[in-house]
Amino acid sequence: MITSEDVREELGRIAPERACDRRAELSALFHSAGVLHLRGGGEWALHLDVGSGAAARRALVLLRESGVTSGIRTYRRRAFDRATRYQLHIEGEPHALEVLAAAGVVDRRHAPLERPPRRVVARACCRAAYLRGAFLGGGSVSLGRSPHLELRTSTLAASVWLARVAAEEGSQLATAERSGHALAYAKSWDAIESLLVTMGATETVLALEERAVVAQTRAQANRLANADHANLVRTSSSARAQLQAVARLRADGSLEALSGDLREAAELRTRHPSDSLRELAARTDPPVTKAAVHRRLRRLEELAESLR
């Protein structure tokens, strides 16, 4: 079963060459999982809190490539599952502010932005990178019988904006508001695969398509096997009734008085009790059609019924 972490691991291995793509991905990571701490005297710090090692590693690489130093620590969530979380800490030094402002995470006055400016996602490659970062920072996917993919945001307005970004790349997402967060989500295979392709998770999509082909092939094989079984049951039941009819006619002495065609059909069924009608038709002399053999055997049953 493909998990959310499998998708994040694949997305975390993507290293875009364009600076605009790296900026868009970094922007989405902080918009989906960042927390800004304002201190006295105009100082500030930013935390990026993620539940995935792949997301944490990707964020560290993006920050390092932007010249921003970040510390990282791990801790266990207090929830029942005690899951490990990763927290990246960025001190509010001038270069970090410049990088985060360029990415549309904060403005020049250190105020957090609900969503980045349009320039961050102006190109198709930037929109794909932004969606990839959104999944790394706050995405999850379930690919069972009821598929579900969601991208978490802090507000409903941010989810609507994220769905609009996805729609520009041909991926349709719905939005919803929950207690403490909002989300953009997809529940159909087509919408989920479209978004995964846009983000760059091609290995996951190929695995899903392979699984779909295997499932379809297995279902087809089961249908054919069931149909063959049903045919065998019907053939066996019909042959048994025909053999009983021939036995009744022979016991009554009526069989020899029948026409040559009917006697031939009775003899063939007696000698080949498991043959299909097509096989019996090929054995007649001269060969006849399947329908002709069926009519002859049916006539034998009718004659046997009349003896009762």
MOHUHU-V624325 format. One record per residue. N is the residue number from 0. RES is the residue in one letter. PHI is phi in whole degrees, -180 to 180 (NA if undefined). OMEGA is omega in radians with two decimals (999 if undefined). BURIAL is # if it has 24 or more other ideal C-beta (glycine too) atoms within 12 Angstrom, else .. Layout:
n = {N	N}
res = {RES	RES}
phi = {PHI	PHI}
omega = {OMEGA	OMEGA}
burial = {BURIAL	BURIAL}
//
This chain:
n = {0	1	2	3	4	5	6	7	8	9	10	11	12	13	14	15	16	17	18	19	20	21	22	23	24	25	26	27	28	29	30	31	32	33	34	35	36	37	38	39	40	41	42	43	44	45	46	47	48	49	50	51	52	53	54	55	56	57	58	59	60	61	62	63	64	65	66	67	68	69	70	71	72	73	74	75	76	77	78	79	80	81	82	83	84	85	86	87	88	89	90	91	92	93	94	95	96	97	98	99	100	101	102	103	104	105	106	107	108	109	110	111	112	113	114	115	116	117	118	119	120	121	122	123	124	125	126	127	128	129	130	131	132	133	134	135	136	137	138	139	140	141	142	143	144	145	146	147	148	149	150	151	152	153	154	155	156	157	158	159	160	161	162	163	164	165	166	167	168	169	170	171	172	173	174	175	176	177	178	179	180	181	182	183	184	185	186	187	188	189	190	191	192	193	194	195	196	197	198	199	200	201	202	203	204	205	206	207	208	209	210	211	212	213	214	215	216	217	218	219	220	221	222	223	224	225	226	227	228	229	230	231	232	233	234	235	236	237	238	239	240	241	242	243	244	245	246	247	248	249	250	251	252	253	254	255	256	257	258	259	260	261	262	263	264	265	266	267	268	269	270	271	272	273	274	275	276	277	278	279	280	281	282	283	284	285	286	287	288	289	290	291	292	293	294	295	296	297	298	299	300	301	302	303	304	305	306	307}
res = {M	I	T	S	E	D	V	R	E	E	L	G	R	I	A	P	E	R	A	C	D	R	R	A	E	L	S	A	L	F	H	S	A	G	V	L	H	L	R	G	G	G	E	W	A	L	H	L	D	V	G	S	G	A	A	A	R	R	A	L	V	L	L	R	E	S	G	V	T	S	G	I	R	T	Y	R	R	R	A	F	D	R	A	T	R	Y	Q	L	H	I	E	G	E	P	H	A	L	E	V	L	A	A	A	G	V	V	D	R	R	H	A	P	L	E	R	P	P	R	R	V	V	A	R	A	C	C	R	A	A	Y	L	R	G	A	F	L	G	G	G	S	V	S	L	G	R	S	P	H	L	E	L	R	T	S	T	L	A	A	S	V	W	L	A	R	V	A	A	E	E	G	S	Q	L	A	T	A	E	R	S	G	H	A	L	A	Y	A	K	S	W	D	A	I	E	S	L	L	V	T	M	G	A	T	E	T	V	L	A	L	E	E	R	A	V	V	A	Q	T	R	A	Q	A	N	R	L	A	N	A	D	H	A	N	L	V	R	T	S	S	S	A	R	A	Q	L	Q	A	V	A	R	L	R	A	D	G	S	L	E	A	L	S	G	D	L	R	E	A	A	E	L	R	T	R	H	P	S	D	S	L	R	E	L	A	A	R	T	D	P	P	V	T	K	A	A	V	H	R	R	L	R	R	L	E	E	L	A	E	S	L	R}
phi = {NA	-77	-110	-60	-68	-61	-66	-64	-61	-67	-66	-68	-86	-78	-123	-63	-83	-79	-64	-65	-69	-64	-65	-65	-66	-63	-59	-66	-58	-76	-69	-91	-140	-97	-132	-95	-114	-94	-112	-69	73	79	-85	-151	-148	-130	-111	-114	-114	-130	-104	-131	-64	-64	-67	-64	-64	-65	-63	-61	-64	-62	-66	-63	-65	-92	81	-105	-88	-138	-93	-136	-141	-118	-153	-103	-65	-81	-67	-62	-84	53	-69	-78	-116	-121	-125	-100	-116	-119	-76	-82	-91	-55	-67	-62	-62	-62	-65	-70	-69	-64	-84	75	-86	-133	-96	-69	-100	75	-79	-70	-99	-65	-150	-74	-67	-58	-60	-68	-122	-69	-102	-62	-65	-69	-65	-63	-66	-65	-63	-63	-64	-63	-71	-60	-84	-153	-107	-152	-147	-127	-118	-87	-67	-115	-64	-155	-129	-140	-123	-83	-137	-81	-135	-66	-61	-67	-66	-62	-65	-64	-64	-68	-62	-64	-64	-64	-102	84	-111	-93	-121	-94	-128	-156	-116	-120	-68	92	-163	-129	-155	-110	-144	-137	-125	-104	-60	-63	-67	-67	-64	-61	-68	-62	-64	-60	-72	106	-86	-69	-63	-64	-63	-63	-65	-65	-67	-64	-63	-65	-65	-62	-64	-66	-64	-64	-64	-63	-63	-66	-62	-65	-64	-66	-66	-62	-64	-64	-63	-64	-64	-64	-63	-63	-66	-66	-63	-63	-66	-68	-65	-66	-66	-63	-63	-68	-67	-69	-66	-82	81	-86	-64	-69	-85	-80	-66	-61	-62	-69	-65	-63	-63	-65	-67	-64	-66	-67	-79	-131	-66	-99	-71	-78	-62	-63	-69	-65	-62	-72	-88	-69	-128	-77	-59	-126	-82	-61	-64	-65	-64	-61	-63	-66	-67	-64	-65	-61	-65	-63	-65	-66	-65	-69	-81	-74}
omega = {3.10	-3.10	3.09	-3.12	3.06	3.13	3.13	3.10	3.12	-3.13	-3.13	3.13	3.14	-3.13	-3.11	-3.13	-3.07	3.11	-3.12	3.12	3.12	3.12	3.14	3.14	3.11	3.11	-3.11	3.11	-3.10	3.08	-3.10	-3.03	-3.10	3.08	-3.12	3.11	3.10	-3.12	3.12	3.11	3.12	3.12	-3.11	3.05	-3.10	3.08	2.99	-3.03	-3.10	-3.13	-3.06	3.05	3.13	3.13	3.13	3.13	-3.13	3.13	3.12	3.14	-3.13	3.12	-3.14	3.13	3.11	3.13	-3.12	3.12	-3.12	2.99	-3.13	3.05	3.09	3.07	3.12	3.12	-3.11	3.10	-3.02	-3.08	3.10	-3.08	3.11	3.08	3.13	-3.12	3.08	-3.08	-3.13	3.09	-3.05	3.09	-2.99	-3.10	3.10	3.10	3.14	-3.14	-3.09	3.07	3.10	3.13	3.11	3.11	3.09	3.03	-3.06	3.12	3.09	3.13	3.14	3.10	-3.14	3.07	-3.08	3.05	-3.05	-3.08	-3.11	-3.11	-3.08	-3.10	3.11	-3.14	3.12	3.12	3.09	3.13	3.13	3.11	3.09	3.11	3.11	3.11	3.12	-3.08	-3.06	-3.11	3.03	-3.13	3.05	-3.00	3.09	-3.12	3.09	-3.05	-3.12	3.05	3.12	3.07	-3.09	3.04	-3.12	-3.10	3.11	3.13	3.11	3.10	3.11	3.13	3.12	3.09	3.12	3.08	3.13	-3.11	3.10	3.09	3.05	3.14	-3.08	3.11	2.99	-3.14	3.11	3.11	3.13	3.10	3.08	3.11	3.05	-3.12	2.94	-2.99	3.06	-3.12	3.12	3.13	-3.10	-3.12	-3.13	3.14	3.12	-3.14	3.12	3.10	3.13	-3.13	-3.13	-3.12	-3.06	3.12	3.11	-3.14	3.11	3.11	3.11	3.14	3.10	3.12	3.13	3.13	3.13	3.14	3.12	3.11	3.13	3.13	3.11	3.12	3.12	3.11	3.13	3.13	3.12	3.12	3.10	3.13	3.14	3.11	3.13	3.12	3.13	-3.14	-3.13	-3.13	3.14	-3.12	3.13	3.12	3.13	3.12	3.11	3.13	3.13	-3.13	-3.13	3.12	3.14	3.14	-3.13	-3.10	-3.08	-3.00	-3.08	-3.12	-3.09	3.13	-3.12	-3.14	-3.12	3.12	3.11	3.14	3.13	-3.13	3.14	3.13	3.14	-3.12	-3.10	-3.02	-3.09	-3.12	3.03	3.11	3.13	-3.14	3.10	3.14	3.14	-3.09	-3.13	-3.11	-0.05	-3.14	3.12	-3.14	3.09	-3.14	-3.13	3.11	-3.14	3.13	-3.12	-3.14	3.10	3.10	3.09	3.12	-3.13	3.12	3.12	3.11	-3.10	3.14	-3.10	999}
burial = {.	#	.	#	#	#	#	#	#	#	#	#	.	#	.	#	.	.	.	#	#	#	#	#	#	#	#	#	#	#	#	#	#	#	#	#	.	.	.	.	.	.	.	#	#	#	#	#	#	#	#	#	.	#	#	#	#	#	#	#	#	#	#	.	.	#	.	#	.	#	.	#	.	.	.	.	.	.	.	.	.	.	.	.	#	#	#	#	#	#	.	#	.	.	.	#	#	.	#	#	#	#	#	#	#	#	.	.	.	#	.	#	#	#	#	#	.	.	.	#	#	.	.	.	#	#	#	#	#	#	#	#	#	#	#	#	#	#	#	#	#	.	#	.	.	.	#	#	#	#	#	#	#	#	#	.	.	#	#	#	#	#	#	.	#	#	#	.	#	.	#	#	#	#	#	.	.	.	.	.	.	#	#	#	#	#	#	.	#	.	#	#	#	#	#	#	#	#	#	#	#	.	.	#	#	.	.	#	.	.	.	.	.	.	.	.	.	.	.	.	.	.	.	.	.	.	.	.	.	.	.	.	.	.	#	.	.	#	#	.	.	#	#	#	#	#	.	#	#	#	.	.	.	.	#	.	.	#	.	.	.	#	#	#	#	#	#	#	#	#	.	#	#	.	#	#	#	.	.	#	#	.	.	#	.	.	.	.	.	.	.	.	#	#	.	#	#	.	#	#	#	.	#	#	.	.	.	.}
//
